[in-house]
Amino acid sequence: MRIAVLGAGVIGITTAYQLMRDGHAVTVIDRESEAANFTSFGNAGLVTPGHAYAWASPRAPGMMLRSLYRGDQAIRLRPKLDLRQWRWTVGFLRQCTAERARENTINKTRLCRYSQAVLGEVVAATGVTYDRREGGILYFYRSPQSFEPAAAKADLLRSQGVEIQALDRAAAIARDPGLGAAANQIAGALFVPTDESGDCRKFTQGLAKVCADQGVVFRWHTKLTGLEAAGGEIARVLTDSAPVIADAYVVCLGVYAPHLLGPLGIHLPIYPVKGYSLTIPATDVSALPRHGGVDEDNLLAYCPMGNRLRVTATAEIAGYSNAYTPSDFAVMTERAKKLFPTGLDYARATHWAGLRPMTPTGMPVIDRSPYPNLWLNAGHGHIGWTMANGSARVLADLIAQRQPAIDQAGMRYGG
Ligand SMILES: Cc1cc2nc3c(=O)[nH]c(=O)nc-3n(C[C@H](O)[C@H](O)[C@H](O)COP(=O)(O)OP(=O)(O)OC[C@H]3O[C@@H](n4cnc5c(N)ncnc54)[C@H](O)[C@@H]3O)c2cc1C
């Protein structure tokens, strides 16, 4: 089949790769000049089934409410005159019951674990390199009041097959001596030995090259402007240059998927949740943490990537702007300096902000749309690097009319 993949982030490129492997003639279309130039550019790099909790939880509404008058909340609502934002927020709040949070977490964990296994296969088959670091991720807590409930909550992920070790301060520092300077900030940690990390952008660009070498066609600098339907199917995709005609189309447009699909009456519950990212060159790589991790009380993620440290923070429900100013990074830079005071050149840090394509459940939509030749693979939220390879495999299996290897619960269109 001729298949057009719309979008060249980590989701589009992994999808193109799996479809190419199935023998399809694939064309990838993106307005950027290369792969992973939008949300997949500067994420935290954590491949983390051990952090697959749904963001919509009984604690989230209080955080969102407090964020209206306090700047220190992990999830921040910045209300806009934007109907999409209000619809999404209502949908998110509906998912905030204990029962929905549990079910969404179980669905996410299933997809994350499967996806990590597929990532391993893809790396073995292609040899793509991306500053991969296996051997675990450490999630640490600053007080017994935050650590103890988190250690108890981990039973849910354990029940889904994720190994999670609870460590006291000394054991956490022994596990990662790179946190030594921060020892007095740590009350306890959860260590997930099977989690891993790596540079999502490098991976995506490496895989795009593998795809190009094996015949996938890339149309860069091409803005998608619409999908044209005829006779109940998609007839062609319109762009700011020539239209593209294929037998099937896969939408992998992250936060912009609803924009292209809305005019067809396909409404995906995806809204941007903004985050900020710093990449700090190391002057002494031996001072970098051994493992990626999360400072859970501040929701500050960090990840050693070769001779750099990536640090990300913040979840702002604030519309489609990915603009930033230096002041947006002040608090996270101070926190990073307290955790990792030596061996890093903070003066040469590079800055970035990205828009997580969040659904209220935290699960992506991976399914056929009401148009039989139009497929959806979008809405991977805060954990799309982790979910990408498995999502792509599920989508390719659906197109091939094969039973996917995992249950599709939570990823169906409209359900
Ligand atoms: C701060 C931050 C930290 C994160 N940390 C992690 C992490 O540690 N682990 C993890 O698993 N995930 C993480 N994520 C989430 C992850 O980065 C995303 O889920 C993932 O990158 C989404 O990929 P995507 O391909 O769906 O979207 P994108 O990367 O945004 O790709 C969509 C593509 O569509 C293109 N496009 C859009 N509209 C058009 C159009 N009209 N015409 C042509 N092209 C178009 C864009 O140019 C883009 O290339 C993080 C995200 C952020 C923001």
The ligand as an SDF file (V2000), in Angstrom:
LIG
                    3D

 53 58  0  0  0  0  0  0  0  0999 V2000
    9.3040   19.1580   28.6010 C   0  0  0  0  0  0  0  0  0  0  0  0
    8.9370   17.7900   28.0970 C   0  0  0  0  0  0  0  0  0  0  0  0
    9.5180   16.6620   28.6770 C   0  0  0  0  0  0  0  0  0  0  0  0
    9.1720   15.3840   28.2240 C   0  0  0  0  0  0  0  0  0  0  0  0
    9.7960   14.2980   28.7520 N   0  0  0  0  0  0  0  0  0  0  0  0
    9.5010   13.0540   28.3020 C   0  0  0  0  0  0  0  0  0  0  0  0
   10.1790   11.9300   28.8180 C   0  0  0  0  0  0  0  0  0  0  0  0
   11.0830   12.0340   29.6340 O   0  0  0  0  0  0  0  0  0  0  0  0
    9.8030   10.6970   28.3870 N   0  0  0  0  0  0  0  0  0  0  0  0
    8.8040   10.5200   27.4780 C   0  0  0  0  0  0  0  0  0  0  0  0
    8.4820    9.3820   27.1650 O   0  0  0  0  0  0  0  0  0  0  0  0
    8.1820   11.5980   26.9180 N   0  0  0  0  0  0  0  0  0  0  0  0
    8.5010   12.8530   27.3120 C   0  0  0  0  0  0  0  0  0  0  0  0
    7.8660   13.9410   26.7850 N   0  0  0  0  0  0  0  0  0  0  0  0
    6.7590   13.7320   25.8330 C   0  0  0  0  0  0  0  0  0  0  0  0
    7.2210   13.5040   24.4020 C   0  0  0  0  0  0  0  0  0  0  0  0
    8.2340   14.4190   24.0630 O   0  0  0  0  0  0  0  0  0  0  0  0
    6.0180   13.6620   23.4410 C   0  0  0  0  0  0  0  0  0  0  0  0
    4.9490   12.8520   23.8560 O   0  0  0  0  0  0  0  0  0  0  0  0
    6.3990   13.2810   22.0230 C   0  0  0  0  0  0  0  0  0  0  0  0
    7.5350   13.9800   21.5990 O   0  0  0  0  0  0  0  0  0  0  0  0
    5.2420   13.5780   21.0600 C   0  0  0  0  0  0  0  0  0  0  0  0
    5.6650   13.2050   19.7830 O   0  0  0  0  0  0  0  0  0  0  0  0
    4.7710   13.4470   18.4960 P   0  0  0  0  0  0  0  0  0  0  0  0
    5.4990   12.8390   17.3640 O   0  0  0  0  0  0  0  0  0  0  0  0
    3.3580   13.0300   18.7750 O   0  0  0  0  0  0  0  0  0  0  0  0
    4.6890   15.0320   18.3520 O   0  0  0  0  0  0  0  0  0  0  0  0
    5.7420   16.0340   17.6640 P   0  0  0  0  0  0  0  0  0  0  0  0
    7.1120   15.6930   18.0400 O   0  0  0  0  0  0  0  0  0  0  0  0
    5.2370   17.4020   17.9700 O   0  0  0  0  0  0  0  0  0  0  0  0
    5.5700   15.7140   16.1200 O   0  0  0  0  0  0  0  0  0  0  0  0
    4.4880   16.2360   15.3680 C   0  0  0  0  0  0  0  0  0  0  0  0
    5.0470   16.6830   14.0370 C   0  0  0  0  0  0  0  0  0  0  0  0
    3.9530   17.1710   13.2460 O   0  0  0  0  0  0  0  0  0  0  0  0
    4.4060   18.2950   12.5140 C   0  0  0  0  0  0  0  0  0  0  0  0
    3.2590   19.1070   12.1430 N   0  0  0  0  0  0  0  0  0  0  0  0
    2.2870   19.5850   12.9640 C   0  0  0  0  0  0  0  0  0  0  0  0
    1.3850   20.2610   12.2360 N   0  0  0  0  0  0  0  0  0  0  0  0
    1.7890   20.2140   10.9400 C   0  0  0  0  0  0  0  0  0  0  0  0
    1.2680   20.7190    9.7170 C   0  0  0  0  0  0  0  0  0  0  0  0
    0.1160   21.4230    9.6480 N   0  0  0  0  0  0  0  0  0  0  0  0
    1.9420   20.4720    8.5690 N   0  0  0  0  0  0  0  0  0  0  0  0
    3.0980   19.7270    8.5770 C   0  0  0  0  0  0  0  0  0  0  0  0
    3.6400   19.2320    9.7180 N   0  0  0  0  0  0  0  0  0  0  0  0
    2.9790   19.4750   10.8800 C   0  0  0  0  0  0  0  0  0  0  0  0
    5.3560   18.9970   13.4600 C   0  0  0  0  0  0  0  0  0  0  0  0
    6.2720   19.7980   12.7360 O   0  0  0  0  0  0  0  0  0  0  0  0
    6.0360   17.8310   14.1680 C   0  0  0  0  0  0  0  0  0  0  0  0
    7.2620   17.4700   13.5530 O   0  0  0  0  0  0  0  0  0  0  0  0
    8.1930   15.2410   27.1970 C   0  0  0  0  0  0  0  0  0  0  0  0
    7.6390   16.3670   26.6050 C   0  0  0  0  0  0  0  0  0  0  0  0
    8.0150   17.6380   27.0450 C   0  0  0  0  0  0  0  0  0  0  0  0
    7.4200   18.8450   26.3780 C   0  0  0  0  0  0  0  0  0  0  0  0
  1  2  1  0
  2  3  1  0
  2 52  2  0
  3  4  2  0
  4  5  1  0
  4 50  1  0
  5  6  2  0
  6  7  1  0
  6 13  1  0
  7  8  2  0
  7  9  1  0
  9 10  1  0
 10 11  2  0
 10 12  1  0
 12 13  2  0
 13 14  1  0
 14 15  1  0
 14 50  1  0
 15 16  1  0
 16 17  1  0
 16 18  1  0
 18 19  1  0
 18 20  1  0
 20 21  1  0
 20 22  1  0
 22 23  1  0
 23 24  1  0
 24 25  2  0
 24 26  1  0
 24 27  1  0
 27 28  1  0
 28 29  2  0
 28 30  1  0
 28 31  1  0
 31 32  1  0
 32 33  1  0
 33 34  1  0
 33 48  1  0
 34 35  1  0
 35 36  1  0
 35 46  1  0
 36 37  1  0
 36 45  1  0
 37 38  2  0
 38 39  1  0
 39 40  1  0
 39 45  2  0
 40 41  1  0
 40 42  2  0
 42 43  1  0
 43 44  2  0
 44 45  1  0
 46 47  1  0
 46 48  1  0
 48 49  1  0
 50 51  2  0
 51 52  1  0
 52 53  1  0
M  END
$$$$
